[in-house]
Amino acid sequence: MPSSAGPSIDTITEGGRVTQVGEGQDADESAPPVMTFGAPTTGEILAERYELVEHINNDSAGRLVWRGVDVVLRRPVAVVLRYPGGDSATEMLQAAVAASRVIHPNLVGVYDAIDEDERAYVVREWVDGQSLREMVADEPLDPARATAIGAAVASALAAVHATGMVHGNVHPGTVMISDDGRVVLADARTDGDDSQENDVRAVGGLLYFALTGHWPHTEAPLRGATAGHGRAGIADAVRDADGALAAPRQVRAGVPAYLDDLTMDLLDTEIAPPSSDVLSAELARLDVPAEDQFLENSGPLRFSAEAGEEPSPLAAAGGRKVAIGIAGLLAVALVGLLIGISTLGGDDKDPQTNPVAAPSSSAPAQADPPAAAVGPLRIEDVRIIDPDSTKRDELDDADKITDGDKDKGWRTDNYPNNKYGNLKRGMGVWLDLGAPHTVKSVQVTLSATGATAALYAGTTNPPSTSSGDKQVLRDFKTRIGQPFEEHDGTTMAFDGFNADQKYQYLFFWVTQLPAEDDGGFRLGVQEITVQGS
């Protein structure tokens, strides 16, 4: 390799715009660039497998981003190189290894992490598309699009947080939107300086940026903070003379009130944020097809829920301003219905802005049906599936899996190796939701790390017999999400459900047991919860 300095920054254009692979870790804009002695060259093959095709850019931490090809699997990859390797690259490599263990459709896949002392590099999924930072460069996004992106990022964070890890690097440069519309989050870091709460608040920053084109400085205290440098040169947020952040609705017209309140709640350090899975469920509830017109692009959120309807998960989580916002919308909707006031703005010919008479009991309903609230689903029946056992003596305590107490659960026997002593293909838990439901996610809490398991859906309810258990194993073939292999956490989250399909029967199948501290192998399933509507 030549010993010259790094190559000039080139770009690839497809369809008239830049194709990139994320912005990397956040770095102070005044930080010196990383020295790149012995920089790579086009055509070089790393680790006898990854051919470098073209230098794309340098990320904000000074690392080189290349488009490459995996010559073994013949697929495009992104190669992120750092000089030097060794101890200085430890955090980057550790973050890549941790990220590779979480498989989720909204996370960039990490394939390899290699340290060669003089340099280190991470090989990850190539994304043809653009970052959120680039997408918003021309103009802010409409509320529906911003909500969809926020929902995707929150879902990715829920998967990361379920393992006990933190992403720690959520900003407009690490959110990628592929050419086919897929939203992916890239470049996690594990330096221990962040928290899951900050990850969640960063989603508020993304929503604010997507809606306004300005960055609200979520990395610094918001109340009373003074304007400073935004991340990666993004325009500073608008503030008043006291430094208070302007709400999205004060910056641009057409932002729904509820989305405005939700965004500001996430950025307000005086309000405890929800967990990432609750935020994911709430944003997914709002992320509906445009033809359903749940979100109005030119005015406040259309309120379609009845006064007695179950509150959304986020409101239940204690968002003060969100609850106030919902109550305000209820009041406006009720007053407008009874005394015929006009809603905010709009054309006089718009039927939604004209006075509305009180409806008669015989008039057909004009409002859209209420959106179904997402929350915990009741599990009507649960049983242990043990298709390869003749004794069937490990079936007790199945009811403890759904009793809401994570300190109690069902446990396998102790086996001499992690494959059930080579006696069984596996054991599992069968669930009956009582009726078909739209399911958003399933979370399984285990007693130990190191288990291998997967989640399946089916349509049959065989008897609780040896032959019935074998039938479950045959019939339940629809896998939900990605399986976990020797999982390094005690929580497994599955959210790959089809939104257009309803589910009643689910099957959690464990094929490998973790080791016990005192010898042997066994696993406890402490709790299973199902979120849906």
QUISULDA-V791838 format. One record per run of one state. SS is the DSSP state (h for helix, s for strand, l for the rest). FROM is the first residue (numbers start at 0). TO is the last residue. If there is no record, write none. Layout:
{{SS FROM TO} {SS FROM TO}}
This chain:
{{l 0 10} {s 11 13} {l 14 15} {s 16 18} {l 19 43} {s 44 45} {l 46 48} {s 49 57} {l 58 62} {s 63 69} {l 70 73} {s 74 81} {l 82 84} {h 85 99} {l 100 105} {s 106 106} {l 107 108} {s 109 114} {l 115 118} {s 119 124} {l 125 127} {s 128 130} {h 131 134} {l 135 141} {h 142 161} {l 162 173} {s 174 177} {l 178 181} {s 182 184} {l 185 194} {h 195 211} {l 212 213} {s 214 214} {l 215 229} {h 230 232} {l 233 234} {s 235 235} {l 236 237} {s 238 238} {l 239 243} {s 244 244} {l 245 246} {h 247 250} {l 251 255} {h 256 266} {l 267 274} {h 275 285} {l 286 288} {h 289 291} {l 292 311} {h 312 315} {l 316 318} {h 319 338} {l 339 373} {s 374 375} {l 376 379} {s 380 384} {l 385 396} {h 397 401} {l 402 408} {s 409 410} {l 411 413} {s 414 414} {l 415 418} {h 419 421} {l 422 425} {s 426 436} {l 437 437} {s 438 445} {l 446 450} {s 451 457} {l 458 464} {h 465 474} {l 475 476} {s 477 478} {l 479 482} {s 483 483} {l 484 489} {s 490 493} {l 494 501} {s 502 511} {l 512 513} {s 514 514} {l 515 519} {s 520 520} {l 521 522} {s 523 531} {l 532 532}}
